[in-house]
């Protein structure tokens, strides 16, 4: 039983290595690390884009919004 388990484990590892090698040759040249890096950069850009939209909306509301009456502050 132990011998059969060792053979099955060894064959699984060997077949997995050749499968990874085959996918790298046919598909893109980035690999997993490259796609993770691109995903991380996309996450950073997305997280910076949300506050920029909020600031742009506030700026447009300040420019094109109705003027409010601001009373002068006087010290007594």
C-alpha positions in Angstrom: 0.0 0.0 0.0 2.8 2.4 0.9 4.6 1.6 -2.4 1.4 2.3 -4.4 0.9 5.6 -2.6 4.5 6.7 -3.4 4.1 5.8 -7.0 0.9 7.7 -7.3 2.3 10.8 -5.6 5.4 10.7 -7.8 3.4 10.4 -11.0 1.1 13.3 -9.9 4.0 15.6 -9.2 5.7 14.7 -12.5 2.5 15.1 -14.6 1.8 18.5 -12.9 5.2 19.8 -13.7 4.9 18.9 -17.4 1.4 20.5 -17.4 2.7 23.8 -16.0 5.5 23.8 -18.6 3.1 23.2 -21.4 0.7 26.0 -20.4 3.6 28.5 -20.2 4.7 27.7 -23.7 1.3 28.0 -25.3 -0.3 30.9 -23.4 0.9 34.3 -22.4 4.4 35.0 -21.3 3.6 36.6 -18.0 2.9 33.6 -15.8 1.2 33.6 -12.5 3.5 36.2 -10.8 3.1 38.6 -13.7 -0.7 38.4 -13.6 -0.7 38.9 -9.8 1.5 41.9 -10.2 -0.8 43.4 -12.9 -3.8 42.7 -10.6 -2.1 44.4 -7.7 -1.4 47.5 -9.9 -5.0 47.5 -11.0 -6.2 47.4 -7.4 -4.0 50.4 -6.5 -5.3 52.4 -9.5 -8.9 51.5 -8.6 -8.4 52.5 -4.9 -6.9 55.8 -6.0 -9.7 56.5 -8.5 -12.5 56.5 -6.0 -11.3 59.4 -3.9 -10.4 61.3 -7.1 -14.0 61.0 -8.2 -15.3 62.2 -4.9 -13.0 65.2 -5.0 -14.0 66.0 -8.6 -17.7 65.8 -7.7 -17.1 68.2 -4.7 -15.2 70.6 -6.9 -17.9 70.6 -9.6 -20.6 71.2 -7.0 -18.5 74.1 -5.7 -18.0 75.6 -9.1 -21.4 75.1 -10.6 -23.6 74.9 -7.5 -25.8 77.7 -6.1 -24.0 80.5 -4.3 -24.9 80.5 -0.6 -25.2 83.5 1.6 -22.2 83.6 4.0 -22.5 86.0 6.8 -19.5 87.8 8.1 -18.2 86.6 11.4 -17.7 89.4 13.9 -16.0 89.2 17.2 -18.0 90.8 20.1 
